[in-house]
Amino acid sequence: MTTAPATAPVPVLVVTGYLGAGKTTLINRLLADAGGRRIAAIVNDFGAINIDEELIRARTDTVVGLANGCVCCTLQGDLLRTLKLLLARDPSPDHIIVEASGVADPAGIIQALSDPVLWKSTRLDAVLCVVDAEDLAAGPARRADPLWQAQLAAASFVVLTKAGGLDARAAADLARSLSPRGKPPVIDTAREPLPVALLLDGGPDLPALPGRRFTATAATGESHAGSRFATTTWRSADPVSLVALQALIGALAPVLVRAKGIFRFTEKPGQTWLLQMVGQRVTLAPLSGDYPEGCRLVLIAEAGRLDGAAIAAQLAPQTPL
């Protein structure tokens, strides 16, 4: 009897933002700093000639242009067919980036990516909204635009572009106006490096190596180089309580930027589960394939916001009285 390989769904990053905000430039930066990841890009330009496709093609061999329609509505079927073709490639991409047209409401793309046919092979990872600081400074009209509001409301991350002309205080005030409660996080590209590892599925790969068994429960932290974000990693040789995990994620939700993990639960023996959290979206889904026993969890927040020892204590198996 052969066992299916352990494979997780291919993550999809949707890049949205108003016309001229800098989406294509941002995607090129992600592709240039991809760190060996195999990335496919799907580019949607509302017009018969897809200029963005030509601008991005120089960075990746796998770029598909969807032109003369909006991927959020009239081209949803084309998007799904394109995703299926990309996933059928050997090797399949490690990540897929979908650049929405500047006139697209990302809600339609999110709906398309919820197609049950795709659930086992791909998943929506995050929505990145690119916001043009110069456009906002020109007057209040953009903030009042329902489409712009919808793009911002869907965001897991906000990337602020063209803010170099603002002083530090004005830039901070602008960031707070885009995210009054600090979520989604706002990344000001004029003042901090683009956190590519954070935006492309949160950094470290999760699946453990075949045959490896974790020998202890531990929690360790490290900062992303040049970034304000830090990662805390926890692992255990044993299954954990689903109730304990739910309580932990609920307690940490206000400060978490991302969370992902592979788990076996004491309440659900014989099944491996994949946890994903980005923004306000949390999913817990069964994984197919042969995964080693044990659990692993990666949490990302701003530096200094996570206590690794407390996390390990909360997830440690409870000894019956």
C-alpha positions in Angstrom: 0.0 0.0 0.0 1.4 3.4 -1.0 0.8 6.5 1.0 0.0 9.8 -0.7 2.6 12.5 -0.3 2.0 15.2 2.3 0.9 18.2 0.4 -0.7 21.4 1.5 -2.9 23.6 -0.7 -1.0 26.2 -2.9 -1.6 29.6 -1.3 -3.0 32.5 -3.4 -2.1 36.2 -2.7 -4.6 38.6 -4.2 -3.2 42.1 -4.9 -5.8 44.8 -5.1 -5.7 48.6 -5.1 -7.0 51.6 -7.1 -5.7 52.4 -10.6 -2.1 53.7 -10.5 -1.5 52.8 -6.9 1.6 50.7 -7.7 0.3 47.1 -7.8 2.5 46.0 -10.7 5.6 47.6 -9.2 4.9 45.8 -5.9 4.4 42.4 -7.6 7.7 42.8 -9.4 9.4 43.5 -6.0 7.8 40.3 -4.6 9.0 38.3 -7.6 12.5 39.7 -7.5 12.8 38.8 -3.8 11.0 35.5 -4.0 13.9 33.5 -2.4 13.7 30.5 -4.7 9.9 30.1 -4.6 8.2 29.0 -7.8 5.6 31.8 -8.2 2.9 32.0 -10.9 1.3 35.4 -11.6 -2.2 36.0 -13.0 -2.7 39.5 -14.2 -6.0 41.2 -14.9 -6.1 44.5 -16.8 -9.4 46.1 -17.7 -8.8 46.5 -21.4 -8.0 44.6 -24.6 -4.2 44.9 -24.1 -2.9 43.7 -20.8 0.1 46.0 -20.3 0.7 44.7 -16.7 1.3 41.2 -18.1 4.2 42.4 -20.2 5.7 44.4 -17.3 5.6 41.3 -15.0 6.7 38.7 -17.5 10.3 39.7 -17.2 10.3 38.4 -13.5 8.6 35.0 -14.0 8.1 32.5 -16.8 4.6 31.7 -15.6 2.4 34.7 -16.1 -1.1 34.6 -17.5 -3.0 37.7 -18.6 -6.7 38.0 -18.3 -7.7 41.1 -20.4 -10.9 42.8 -21.6 -12.9 42.2 -18.5 -12.8 42.3 -14.7 -11.7 39.2 -12.9 -14.0 40.0 -10.0 -17.1 39.5 -12.2 -17.1 38.7 -16.0 -13.8 36.8 -15.9 -14.4 34.6 -12.8 -14.7 31.5 -15.0 -11.4 32.3 -16.7 -9.7 32.8 -13.4 -10.9 29.4 -12.2 -9.8 27.7 -15.4 -6.4 29.4 -15.2 -5.9 28.3 -11.6 -6.6 24.7 -12.5 -4.1 24.8 -15.4 -1.4 26.2 -13.2 -2.0 23.6 -10.5 -1.8 20.8 -13.1 1.8 21.8 -13.9 4.7 19.7 -12.8 6.1 21.0 -10.6 3.2 23.1 -9.4 3.9 26.6 -8.2 4.7 27.2 -4.6 2.6 30.4 -4.6 0.1 32.1 -7.0 -0.3 35.9 -7.1 -3.5 37.3 -8.6 -3.2 41.0 -9.6 -6.8 42.4 -9.7 -7.7 45.3 -12.0 -7.8 48.7 -10.4 -11.5 48.7 -11.0 -12.1 45.3 -9.3 -13.9 44.7 -6.0 -11.9 41.9 -4.4 -15.0 40.4 -2.9 -15.7 38.7 -6.3 -12.3 37.2 -6.5 -12.5 35.9 -2.9 -15.8 34.3 -3.8 -14.3 32.7 -6.9 -11.4 31.3 -4.8 -14.0 29.6 -2.5 -14.9 27.2 -5.3 -15.2 23.7 -3.7 -13.4 22.1 -6.6 -10.2 24.1 -5.7 -10.3 23.6 -1.9 -7.9 20.6 -1.7 -5.4 22.1 -4.1 -5.4 25.8 -3.5 -6.6 28.4 -1.0 -6.9 32.1 -0.6 -4.0 33.1 1.7 -4.2 36.8 1.9 -5.5 40.0 0.3 -2.9 42.8 -0.1 -4.3 46.3 -0.8 -1.9 48.9 -2.3 -2.8 52.5 -1.3 -1.3 55.5 -3.0 -0.4 58.2 -0.4 -0.3 61.0 -3.1 -3.7 60.0 -4.3 -5.2 60.4 -0.8 -3.4 63.7 -0.3 -5.0 65.1 -3.4 -8.4 65.4 -1.7 -11.2 63.5 0.1 -12.8 62.1 -3.1 -10.8 58.8 -3.0 -11.7 58.0 0.5 -15.4 58.5 -0.3 -15.2 56.1 -3.3 -17.2 52.9 -2.5 -14.8 50.8 -4.6 -11.7 52.1 -2.8 -13.5 51.4 0.5 -14.3 47.8 -0.6 -10.7 47.2 -1.6 -9.4 48.5 1.8 -12.0 46.6 3.7 -10.9 43.2 2.2 -7.3 43.7 3.0 -5.2 41.4 5.2 -2.3 43.7 4.7 -2.0 47.3 3.4 1.0 48.5 1.5 1.4 52.3 1.5 3.2 53.6 -1.6 4.5 57.1 -2.7 4.7 58.3 0.9 8.3 59.5 0.7 7.2 63.2 0.6 5.5 62.9 4.0 7.3 63.5 7.2 7.4 60.7 9.8 4.5 62.0 11.8 2.2 62.6 8.8 3.0 59.1 7.5 2.2 57.6 10.8 -1.1 59.5 11.0 -2.0 58.3 7.5 -1.2 54.7 8.4 -3.5 55.0 11.5 -6.3 56.4 9.4 -6.1 53.4 7.1 -6.0 50.9 10.0 -7.3 52.6 13.2 -7.0 49.5 15.4 -3.7 48.4 13.9 -5.1 45.6 11.9 -4.6 45.1 9.0 -1.0 46.1 9.4 0.1 49.0 7.2 3.6 48.7 5.6 5.0 52.0 4.5 7.4 51.1 1.7 9.2 54.5 2.0 10.3 53.8 5.6 10.6 50.0 5.9 11.6 47.1 3.8 8.9 45.1 2.1 8.4 42.0 4.3 8.3 39.4 1.5 8.4 36.4 3.7 5.5 37.7 5.7 3.4 38.5 2.6 4.2 35.2 0.8 2.6 32.8 3.2 4.3 33.9 6.4 7.8 32.6 6.0 9.0 29.2 7.2 7.6 26.1 5.6 5.5 24.0 8.0 5.6 20.3 6.9 8.1 18.4 9.0 10.5 16.1 7.2 9.3 12.5 6.7 10.3 10.3 9.6 11.2 13.1 11.9 9.6 13.2 15.3 9.8 16.2 17.5 11.3 15.3 20.9 10.2 18.2 23.1 7.7 21.0 23.5 9.4 24.4 22.9 8.7 27.9 21.8 11.4 30.1 20.2 11.3 33.5 18.6 13.2 35.3 15.9 12.9 38.7 14.2 12.5 39.1 10.5 15.6 40.8 9.3 15.1 44.5 8.8 11.4 44.2 9.7 9.3 45.2 12.6 7.7 41.7 12.7 8.9 38.7 14.6 8.2 35.0 14.5 7.5 32.6 17.4 7.6 28.9 16.6 6.3 26.2 18.8 6.5 22.4 18.3 5.5 19.3 20.2 5.9 15.5 19.8 2.4 14.9 21.0 -1.1 15.8 20.0 -2.6 18.9 21.6 -6.1 19.9 22.8 -8.2 21.6 20.2 -9.9 23.5 22.9 -6.5 24.8 24.2 -5.5 25.8 20.6 -8.8 27.7 20.1 -8.4 29.5 23.4 -4.8 30.5 22.5 -5.7 31.8 19.0 -8.6 33.7 20.5 -6.5 35.3 23.1 -3.7 36.3 20.7 -5.9 37.4 17.8 -5.7 41.1 18.6 -1.9 41.1 18.1 -1.4 38.3 15.6 -0.5 39.2 12.0 -0.4 35.6 10.9 -0.6 32.1 12.3 -0.2 28.7 10.6 0.3 25.3 12.0 0.0 21.5 11.4 -1.8 19.7 14.3 -3.0 16.4 15.6 -5.7 16.8 18.2 -6.4 14.6 21.2 -10.2 15.1 20.5 -9.8 14.0 16.8 -7.3 11.0 16.7 -6.0 9.8 13.3 -6.3 13.0 11.4 -3.9 15.8 10.6 -5.2 19.4 10.5 -3.9 22.6 8.9 -4.5 25.9 10.8 -4.3 29.2 8.8 -5.0 32.7 10.2 -4.4 36.0 8.4 -6.3 39.1 9.3 -9.7 38.2 10.6 -9.9 35.0 8.7 -9.2 31.7 10.5 -9.5 28.3 8.9 -8.9 24.8 10.2 -9.1 22.1 7.6 -8.1 18.4 7.4 -4.9 17.6 5.5 -4.5 14.7 3.1 -1.3 12.7 2.9 1.2 11.1 5.3 2.4 13.6 7.9 4.6 12.6 10.8 3.1 12.7 14.3 3.4 15.8 16.3 2.5 19.5 16.0 4.1 22.7 14.8 2.8 26.3 15.0 4.3 29.5 13.6 3.0 32.8 14.9 3.9 36.3 13.5 3.3 39.6 15.3 5.1 42.8 15.8 8.3 42.3 17.7 7.8 42.0 21.5 4.1 41.2 21.4 4.3 37.4 21.8 5.5 35.5 24.9 6.9 32.2 23.7 7.0 30.6 27.2 3.4 31.5 27.9 2.4 30.0 24.5 4.2 26.7 25.3 2.6 26.5 28.7 -0.9 27.0 27.3 -0.5 24.3 24.7 1.3 21.8 27.0 -0.6 18.6 27.8 -2.6 18.9 31.0 -2.0 16.3 33.7 -5.2 15.0 35.2 -5.7 15.7 38.9 
